[in-house]
Every structure is written in C-alpha cells, then in structure tokens.
Amino acid sequence: MKDSTKEALFKFGEFCDSGKPWYCFFGVYLVTLIVNITLLLTSERKPKWWSVALDVCGLALAASNIAKTERMQKGRHNIG
C-alpha cells in the first residue's frame, strides 16, 4: 500500500474516532424530528409513526455513540 493511502486511511480513522460524525448524525436526526413534530402539530398532513420512531432511535443511537467516543478518548488520555 502506498504511503499516501496509509496516511489517508489513518486520518480517516482519527476523524471517525474523534466522534465528529456522530455529532453530524445527531443534528440530522434532531432536525428531522423537529420537522416531523412541527408537521404533526400544524399540518393536516401527518408524518408516519415509523418516521418519528426512526428519528428518536437515531437520536438515542447518536447520543450513545457520542458518549462512548468521549469515554474512549478519556481512556486514551489516561493511558498516555
């Protein structure tokens, strides 16, 4: 494998380990949940129940992974 490929894979791994992608997913699920709740309260067109359920589950999963990443990072700092 080329050195540039190894470096790119290493940077990608570090980015994923930082937890930043989970903050993005959390934001996306939060926005879609707000839109669904707004539709539910103000519109005649109601969102499907599974759409709201997916948003809630996505928020919970993202929050869980954010917490897991923070614990993992604290563990790294304690070791090194």
Secondary structure, 3 states (H helix, E strand, C coil): CCHHHHHHHHHHHHHHHCCHHHHHHHHHHHHHHHHHHHHHHHCCCCCCHHHHHHHHHHHHHHHHHHHHHHHHHHHHHHHC
